[in-house]
């Protein structure tokens, strides 16, 4: 034990610097990737020169770097209908991030509201809300989404609602747990004793103190909802053609994997990058916003 006590102080600073450097790289890299794809979603015309829905059967399944008769360069090649893959990837970012982002905003807001009410008020509302959450989590949501899409259709509005109704449960559980803990603290009792109304207590004291875990959940959930949208599009019940979507690009390309690998690689890589970036961002937010996790290996 004496030897270990003498050695540990010399090793710990290097270990702390290594962990801190890795955390910084993870945070900036994930943020940078999300900003790049957000730029693609907002201004796709700024980085593309080809029409993403224009067919050209004479140019089908051309490899990356192909130059067509008009001198246009297809940086990432073309698909089975001669459409430019780079343009479809960039425009597909708009569909994926729009559905995932709006679904996160709507579902997150609804889940936070339910969690605040359940945690602060308790009673019958808390019991009913948590049983609904348990029921949601007990079934694979993809089955519910498929049935819902078959019943109400898959235009953009309905798809956002389908995605939003998947994301609210995690927000509700986390917010409810934080509210249960915060409402019993001394300063809440003091504020309540001074005559503050429930709405004032929730908005001014409980909600601000639950924002840290809510942001962490949002970081993780964004990737899950984008992956859900890609799954629905892959199953042909998501974004409708000819609008580009990463999932539908993978669905179209799966039959041509042996002869045109690039048609599968690049959409899959785009989905993987965005989902990994959101997960790493969630990890970084957790480490920064939760003081109990700082400095741990």
N, C-alpha and C positions, 0 to 999 in steps of 0.2 A: 504493500500500500504506500509506503514511503517513497519508493521509486516512482510509482505511478503518479503520486502527487507532485513530484519534481518534474516529470516529463510533460504532464498535461498542459501547464501554462505556456510552454514553448510551442506546442503543436496547435493550441486553440486559436491564436490569432490568424494563422495561415488558413485554418479550416473556416473560420468566420469570413475571411476575405474571399475565399473560394465560393462559399455559399452566397455571399452578397453579390459577387460578380455574376454568378449563374442566374440569380434572381433578376438582376438588372438586364442581362441579355435576354432572358425569357420575356420580361415585360415589354421591352422595346421592340423585340422581334415580332411578338404577337400583335402588339398595337400597330406596328408598321404594316403587317400583312392585312389586317382588317381595314386600315386606312386606304391601302391600295385598292382592295376590292370594293370598298365604299365609293372611291372615286370612279371606278369602272361602272358601278351601279348608277351613279348620279350623272355622269357624262360619258356614256359609252361611245358616242360619236366622236369624241376627242381622240380616241386611241384606235379606232377602226376605220378602214377604208372600203371594206366590202359590205354588201347587203347581207345580213345574216340569214335571210329567208330566200335568197335568190338561188334557184336551181341551175345546174349546168352539168348535164349528164356526161358530156364529153370530158369533164374534169373530175369525175368521181374517183375517190380513193387515191388521190395524188399525195405523195409523201410530203413531209415538212420541207419548206423551201421551194416548192413548185412555183413556176412562173407561167401564168396563162398567156393566151395569144395576145391579149391587150397589154401585156407587160406588168400586170398585177401580181404581186408576190403573196403567196399563201404561206405565211410563216410557219404555221402549225399543220399545214396540209388541208385536205378536204375530206368530207364524209361521203357516204354512199349515194348522196344526191348532188355532189359537187359543190356543196355549201362550204364556205370558209369556216374552219373550226375556231380560229382565233376570234373572229367576229361573234360567233355564237357563244363562245365562252364569256366574252366581255358583256354581251347583252344578257346572257344567262345569269350573270351576277346580279343584274337588276331584279329579275324575277325571284331569285333565291333570297336575297337580302331584304327585298320588300316584304315578302311573305313572312320570313323569319323575324325581321325587325318589328313589323306591325303586330304580328302574332305575339311576340314577346311583350310589347307595350300594352296590348289589350289584356292578354292573359295575366301578365304581371300585376297590372293595376287591379284587376278583379280578384286575383289571389291575395294580394296585400289587404284589400278591403275585407275579404272574408276572414283572413287571419287576424286582423285587428279586432273585428267584432267578436269572433270566437274566443280570442285570448282575453280580451278585456271584460266582456260581458259574461262569458261562461254560460252555465245553465243549459237549457234545452237547445239553444242555437249552436252552442259548441259541440254538443253530442251529435246533432244531426249533420253539421258541416263536416266533422271529422269522419263520420261513417261514410259520407259521400266521397271524401278523399280516399279512404281505405278501399272503397269499391272501385274507384278509378285506378288505383295502383294495383289492384288484384287482377285486372284484365290487361292483356296486351293492347295498348291503345291503337295500334295499327289496324286491328280488327274493327274497332269502333269507327276509326277514320274511314275505312273502306266502305262500311255500311252507310255512314253518314254521306260520304261523297256520292254513293249510288242513289241515295234518296233525294238529296238537295242539289246535286250538280257540283261541278268543280270550276266555276268561274272564279275570278280573283277574289271577290268578296267572300264567297263561301269557303274558299281555300284558306284565307286568313283566319276566318272564324274556327275552322277545323283545327288549324295549328294552334290558335290561341287557347282553345279548350283543352289542349294537351299540356300547356305550360303553366296553368294557374295552380295546380295542386302543390307543387314544390314551394311556390311562394306562400301559399296558405299555411302549409305546415311549419315552415321556418318562421313566418311572421307570428303565427299563433304561439309557438314556443317562446319566442322573445317577449311577446306581450304578457304571457303568463308570469315570466320572471320579473319583468319591469314593474308590473302593476302592484307588486308586493313590496317594493322598495320604500325606504323612509321618505324620500322627497315626494313620491307620489301621494303617500298618506298625508304629508304636510300640505301639499297643494289642494288635495281634496278637502282637508279640514278648513282651509281658507275660503272654501265656497266655490272653487272652480268647477265648471260644468264638465261633463264627461267628454263632450266634443273638444273642448279646450285642452283637456288632459291628453287625449289621444293624439291630437294634431301637434301640440307644442312640446310634449314630453315623451310619449311612447313612440310615435312614428319616427322622429329624428334618431332615436337610439336603436332603432331596428334597421336603419339604412345600410349599415356595413354588411350584415349578412344578406340583405336583399340584393345588394350589388354583386356579391359573390355568387349568389344563385343565378342572377341575370347573366353573368359571364358564362356559366356552365350551360344554362338553358338555351342561349342563343345558338350554340352549336347543335344542340339536340333538335331544336326546331328547324334549323336549316337542313339537317339530316333527314328529318321527317318529311319536309317538302320534297327533297330529292327522292326519297323512297316512294312517295305518292306519284311523283312524275315518272319514276322508273316503272311503276305499275300501270302507267297510262291513265291515272285518275287525278293527276295534278294539273300543272300548267298545260293548257291546250295548245297543240300545234296550230300554226307554225311558229308561235312564240318560243324562242330558245329557252331551255331550262336544262340544268346540268343532269338531272335525273333522266329526262327524256333523251338526252344525248347518249347517255350510257345504255339506255334501253334500245335505241336504234343501232348502236354499234356492237352490241354483244354478239350478233350473228356474223360479224366480220372480223372477229378478233385475230384470226390466223392470217388474214391477208391485209389488214389495216390496223395494226396495233395502236397507232397514234390516235385513232378515233375513240379508244377506250382510255388510254393513258392520261390525256390532258383533262378531260372532264373529271375523272377520278382523282387526279392530282389537285384540281381546284377544290373539290369537296373536302379532301383530306386536309389541305392547307388551312381552309377556313375553320373547320371543326377543331383541328389541333390548336390553332391560334386562340379560339375562344376558350378552350380548356386550359391552356397555359395562362391566359389572361385571368381566368377564374382562380387558378392557383396563386398567381401573383397578388391578386386582390385579397385573397384569404390571408396570405402571409403578412400583408401590409396593414390590413384593417383589423385583424385579430391579434391583439398584443400578446396573448398567451402562446402564439405560435412563432413569434419572432425569435431569431437566434437558435431555433431548433434545427437539427440536421434533417 
